[in-house]
């Protein structure tokens, strides 16, 4: 199982996020058939090999954008994402991924009011040890 698979499984099993967006959690781009609210996330991984006996790890940047019909709704979903990913406790995420640490890097609005939808993009940094 890849980190992307583990992340998707983790997000779709997170009760507060699922209560807010249902199954509308998409890697890379949103399904056009579903309406807001929804989440789109992108993952960039950078593996590190160590020179000593320390196990290898992978640094990850996750850009997660929460979309809704109002800025308040988008920020509310973004806060749920921050609760799930911003301070992930060290330990298993699932799928053989052990999170070493995580934190929120930045958060900014991505308003698109001409289309009647608002977004809040949050970037998270995370390091994990593969199984």
C-alpha positions, -999 to +999 in steps of 0.1 A: +000+000+000+013+035-009+013+065+013-013+080-009-035+050-003-029+052+034-037+090+034-070+084+015-080+056+039-072+078+069-092+108+056-122+087+045-122+071+080-120+104+099-155+108+113-156+146+116-143+150+080-168+124+067-196+141+086-188+174+068-180+162+032-192+126+030-173+107+005-162+138-015-125+135-007-104+134-039-067+130-047-055+155-073-088+168-087-124+168-078-151+146-095-173+170-114-205+152-106-203+160-068-210+194-054-195+212-024-184+208+003-155+186-008-117+182-003-090+179-029-055+170-019-021+166-036+009+148-022+046+153-030+070+128-014+107+130-010+124+099+003+156+100+024+181+072+028+203+074+058+240+067+060+239+051+094+217+024+108+187+047+112+157+035+093+149+055+061+121+080+061+100+100+037+092+137+039+058+146+025+041+179+016+003+176+015-017+204-001-053+200+010-080+224-002-114+225+014-142+238-009-177+250+000-203+275-012-193+300+016-159+311+030-171+301+065-180+266+053-146+262+035-128+274+067-148+250+088-137+220+067-101+233+066-101+233+104-112+196+104-083+189+081-060+207+104-073+186+133-067+154+114-033+162+097-018+192+115-008+175+147-009+138+138+003+119+168+034+098+162+023+064+153+005+043+127-017+060+101-026+026+085-014+007+055+020+002+070+027+039+074+042+051+107+040+089+111+071+104+127+057+140+129+034+164+112+025+201+113+007+228+094+029+249+072+005+275+059-031+282+052-046+306+026-079+313+009-085+304-027-116+324-033-134+319-065-166+338-059-174+342-096-181+305-097-199+305-064-174+284-046-147+292-020-116+273-011-091+272+017-057+256+009-037+242+038-002+228+034+010+202+058+045+187+063+047+152+075+075+126+078+069+089+079+087+056+080+076+031+054+068-005+065 
